[in-house]
């Protein structure tokens, strides 16, 4: 049985990071080429900062569940409503990797690996949904590009997120 021991502060922090994740969607205004490079950096960084600052198990999973529910209910995603499942599957992968570190989200290598795992799993889910469920016909090179191009930016976002998260956590704890 999983026990959630979140305080009001933790829940407010999760809501704040959830809002930042929605703000990160603005990057797509720049276009798909730039968006596929910048968005994973920003999104991965925010996720790792959240894990580092909140510092409690299952926080990323809860953020992923709420993000999936909101994106599924608003139906604004390119690729169909079920493409929102990519947020949930990515959050499950990231949560699993982050739980390997003691303290939660406190290891740089695991944070980078977790952001990379988020990228792999979420992009595989996204491509799987749009091709297998919605029947979008895509050439193989496009599917590979949709999966492979954002992976290094997710890792970069994980590294930046860890470095910024350590500073933000120190600042938040000192207040």
N, C-alpha and C positions, 0 to 999 in steps of 0.2 A: 504494500500500500504506500502510495506516495503522499507525503505530508508537505503541504505548502505552508511555509512560515514567513509570509510576506507581511511587512508592516505597511502602514499608510504611506510612509515615505517611499518604500519600494514600488508600490502601486502607482504613485504619482510619477516616479522616475520612469516606469515602464510606459505610462501614458505620454510623457514628454518625448521619449525616444520613438514611440509609435508616431507621434506627430512629425518628428524629424524625418522618419522614413517616408511619410507622405510628401513632405516637402522635397525630398530627394527625387521624386517622380518628375519634377519640373525640368530635370536634365534632358528629358526626351524632347523638349521643345527645340533643342539644337539639331535634331535629326537622328536617324538611326545609326549612322556611322559613328558620329561623335558620342551618341548616347550609349552605344555598346561598349565604349571604352571608359567614359567618365562615370556612368551610372554604377557599374560594379565597384568602382573605387569608393564612391560616396556611400553606397548602400552597405558594402562590407565594413567600411570604417565605422558607420553608425552602429551596426550590430555588435561589433567587437567593443566599441566604447560602452555600449549598454551593458554587455556582459561584464566588463571590467568594473564599471561604476556601481552597478547593482550588486554584483558579486554573489548572487544566490542561485542555486541550482533551479532549473526549469524556468528561469526568467525569459530566456530566448524562446523557449518553446511556447510560453504564454503569449509573447509578442507575436510569434508566427501564427498562432491560432487566431488571435484577434485580427491580425492583418489579413489573413485568408478569409475570415468571415466578412469583414468589411468589403474587401475587393470582390468577393463572390456576390454580395448583395447589391453592389453598385453596378456591376456588369460593365465596367469601363475598359477592360483589358483588351489589347490587341491579341487576337488568337482565341477569343471566346472566354466566357465566364469561368469555365473549368480550368483555364490557365492559372487561376489564382491558387490552385493546388501546389504550384511550384513554390510558393512562399512557405507552405506548411512542410512539404518534404525537405526543403532546404533548411528550415528551422530544426527539424528533427535531426538532420545530419550534423548541423552545427552544434546543437545541444549535446549530442553524443560525443563529439570530439572535445568540446569544452569541459565535459565532466571528467575527462582524463587528467586535467590539471588540478593541482592543489596549490593555492586556493582557486576557486572557480574563475576561469578566464584570466588567471594570473601568470601564464607562461607565454612568452612571445612566439615560440615555435608552434605551440599548440593553437594559439590564436590565428596565426597565418594558415596553418593546416586546416583549421576549422572554417575559415573564410573560403579557402579553396574548395573544401568539401561542400560548403553551401553552394558555391558556384556550379560545381559538377552536378550535384543532385537536382538543384532547382532548374538548371538549363536542360538536363535530360528529361525532367518531368514536363517542362514547357514544350519542348519539341515533340515529346511523346503525345501530349494532349492534342496539339494542333495537327499532328499528322495522323495519329491512330484514332482519336475520338472524333475530331471535326473533319477529317479527310482532306486536309489541305495537301495539295500535291507540291512537293518541293524537290529540287535536284539534290543529290547527295552532298555536293559541295556546300550548298546553302545550309543543310542540316548540320554538317560538321562545323561550319563557320558560326552558326548560332550557338553551338555548344562550346567550341574551343576558344573563340576570340575573347570572351569575357573572363576566362579563367585566371590569367595572369593579373588583370586588373582587380579581381576579387582578392587575390593574394596580396597585392599592393595595398588594397583597402584594409585588409586584416593587419598588415604591419603598421600602417598609419593609425588605424584604430587602436592598436595596442599602445603605441607611443603616446597618443593623445589621451587615451583612457587612463593611463597611469597618472598623467598630470591632472586630469579632471577629477579623478578619484581622490587624489591628494588635496585638491582644492575643496571639494565637497566635504571631505572628512574634517578639514581644518575649520570649517565654518560652524 
